[in-house]
């Protein structure tokens, strides 16, 4: 038999071999998908919600495959990122907490700002929910640095059954701190003697949002936003308490002194649990041990899935003597940051995954099942009224963030704030444990914050 020369070439041989395999197996030729990886440090409940969305995305198409790596907390992500830089094995998206100076994160050599990624691969027909002017995960020019996906706000959760059992009508907390105190006394005497109130976010509740909810600035220079970023990180000691071109200042006035003194009294009289119980605050509320929990809204999804918990949501307390109407707390949480150094195919695949998360159905599922604020306006508008039926004021608390925020509620800009926040936490722990009165505690915190703010940028 004569063999034609063209049939003996390697390419043709491989093609014939592949044809034979397909004929024998009946399987079509499968093209390779583009793999991308996401790192996160979500709570167990919210991680389950995210994993479900990832599975749905992977099964909805064959071009992109997303894999997920979970960390216990955001602190554990940092060394993993450092190792990823050294080994050149970075994730495509990574969850990083808001450091109140996101331009610092955006300047890291391995970060790809989200506005750059989405300029090349736009997400179409989407209106983002959080206003760019709020400053969360946006730079001073209003450009999106990271996807604002894990956005939360502090709220007051309350145990409806406990309020009813205590005979409090209506069965919900009062929004004023003095009014709430009276209710806590009633709850302590009738229902939850060992845990009328608990919080796992003392800095957010007692310092940061004591300002915002009372329509006050947290720092001078309009929460640090009047000062150019370059000046905010300048090393200097020449700065007065009124703030200057070198950066804002913390001025803890009589409102702070009065409030911290009140909180010290609450702990002493056992209306509020001591700081060492903060780690179990969310769990204790979920187990019906506590009447009131001051915490992040991202706990809402887990509480909704708890059939043994009857709860509602209202805004944080305020002082009527300071403001006639409560303001809105700062948005907080984390964003999904894109990393650089990946192939064009991976960047495109990352943008496709983001676009899928932003689709109304998927964004609404994330909002409704977690307690994070909506990613898009469409997700918020598509949420039926029945969802809010037993959630107290939750819808109204969310709706305000669709609009441009008041100047006092725009995200504050502070250099090295993670270090400052950790110091604030330690200071409050000492004060609430009766180890330091309010005045020296706040005075010391202000001085240390000024030092840390000007100690040079922390990468």
Rosetta blueprint (number, residue, H / E / L):
1 X L
2 X L
3 X L
4 X L
5 X H
6 X H
7 X H
8 X H
9 X L
10 X H
11 X H
12 X H
13 X H
14 X H
15 X H
16 X H
17 X H
18 X H
19 X H
20 X H
21 X H
22 X H
23 X H
24 X H
25 X H
26 X L
27 X L
28 X L
29 X L
30 X L
31 X L
32 X L
33 X L
34 X E
35 X E
36 X E
37 X E
38 X E
39 X E
40 X E
41 X L
42 X L
43 X L
44 X H
45 X H
46 X H
47 X H
48 X H
49 X H
50 X H
51 X H
52 X H
53 X H
54 X H
55 X H
56 X H
57 X H
58 X H
59 X H
60 X H
61 X L
62 X L
63 X L
64 X E
65 X E
66 X E
67 X E
68 X E
69 X E
70 X E
71 X L
72 X L
73 X L
74 X H
75 X H
76 X H
77 X H
78 X H
79 X H
80 X H
81 X H
82 X H
83 X H
84 X H
85 X H
86 X H
87 X H
88 X L
89 X L
90 X L
91 X L
92 X L
93 X E
94 X E
95 X E
96 X E
97 X E
98 X L
99 X L
100 X L
101 X L
102 X H
103 X H
104 X H
105 X H
106 X H
107 X L
108 X L
109 X L
110 X L
111 X E
112 X E
113 X L
114 X H
115 X H
116 X H
117 X H
118 X H
119 X H
120 X H
121 X L
122 X L
123 X L
124 X L
125 X L
126 X L
127 X L
128 X E
129 X L
130 X L
131 X L
132 X H
133 X H
134 X H
135 X L
136 X L
137 X L
138 X E
139 X L
140 X L
141 X L
142 X L
143 X L
144 X E
145 X L
146 X L
147 X E
148 X E
149 X E
150 X E
151 X E
152 X E
153 X L
154 X E
155 X E
156 X E
157 X E
158 X E
159 X E
160 X H
161 X H
162 X H
163 X H
164 X H
165 X H
166 X L
167 X L
168 X L
169 X L
170 X L
171 X L
172 X L
173 X L
174 X L
175 X L
176 X E
177 X H
178 X H
179 X H
180 X H
181 X H
182 X H
183 X H
184 X H
185 X H
186 X H
187 X H
188 X H
189 X H
190 X H
191 X L
192 X L
193 X L
194 X L
195 X L
196 X L
197 X E
198 X E
199 X E
200 X L
201 X L
202 X H
203 X H
204 X H
205 X H
206 X H
207 X H
208 X H
209 X H
210 X H
211 X H
212 X H
213 X H
214 X L
215 X L
216 X L
217 X L
218 X L
219 X L
220 X H
221 X H
222 X H
223 X H
224 X H
225 X L
226 X L
227 X L
228 X L
229 X H
230 X H
231 X H
232 X H
233 X L
234 X L
235 X L
236 X L
237 X L
238 X L
239 X L
240 X L
241 X L
242 X L
243 X L
244 X E
245 X L
246 X L
247 X E
248 X L
249 X L
250 X L
251 X L
252 X L
253 X L
254 X H
255 X H
256 X H
257 X H
258 X H
259 X H
260 X H
261 X H
262 X H
263 X H
264 X H
265 X H
266 X H
267 X H
268 X H
269 X L
270 X L
271 X L
272 X E
273 X L
274 X L
275 X H
276 X H
277 X H
278 X H
279 X H
280 X H
281 X H
282 X H
283 X H
284 X H
285 X H
286 X H
287 X L
288 X L
289 X L
290 X L
291 X L
292 X E
293 X E
294 X E
295 X E
296 X E
297 X H
298 X H
299 X H
300 X H
301 X H
302 X H
303 X H
304 X H
305 X L
306 X L
307 X L
308 X L
309 X L
310 X L
311 X E
312 X E
313 X E
314 X E
315 X L
316 X L
317 X L
318 X E
319 X L
320 X L
321 X L
322 X L
323 X L
324 X L
325 X L
326 X L
327 X L
328 X L
329 X L
330 X L
331 X L
332 X E
333 X E
334 X E
335 X E
336 X E
337 X E
338 X E
339 X E
340 X L
341 X L
342 X L
343 X L
344 X H
345 X H
346 X H
347 X H
348 X H
349 X H
350 X H
351 X H
352 X H
353 X H
354 X H
355 X H
356 X H
357 X H
358 X H
359 X L
360 X H
361 X H
362 X H
363 X H
364 X H
365 X H
366 X H
367 X H
368 X H
369 X H
370 X H
371 X L
372 X L
373 X L
374 X L
375 X L
376 X E
377 X H
378 X H
379 X H
380 X H
381 X H
382 X L
383 X L
384 X L
385 X H
386 X H
387 X H
388 X H
389 X L
390 X L
391 X L
392 X L
393 X L
394 X H
395 X H
396 X H
397 X H
398 X H
399 X H
400 X H
401 X H
402 X H
403 X L
404 X L
405 X L
406 X L
407 X H
408 X H
409 X H
410 X L
411 X L
412 X L
413 X L
414 X L
415 X L
416 X L
417 X H
418 X H
419 X H
420 X H
421 X H
422 X H
423 X H
424 X H
425 X H
426 X H
427 X H
428 X H
429 X H
430 X H
431 X H
432 X H
433 X L
434 X L
435 X L
436 X L
437 X L
438 X H
439 X H
440 X H
441 X H
442 X H
443 X H
444 X H
445 X H
446 X H
447 X H
448 X H
449 X H
450 X H
451 X H
452 X H
453 X H
454 X L
455 X L
456 X L
457 X L
458 X L
459 X L
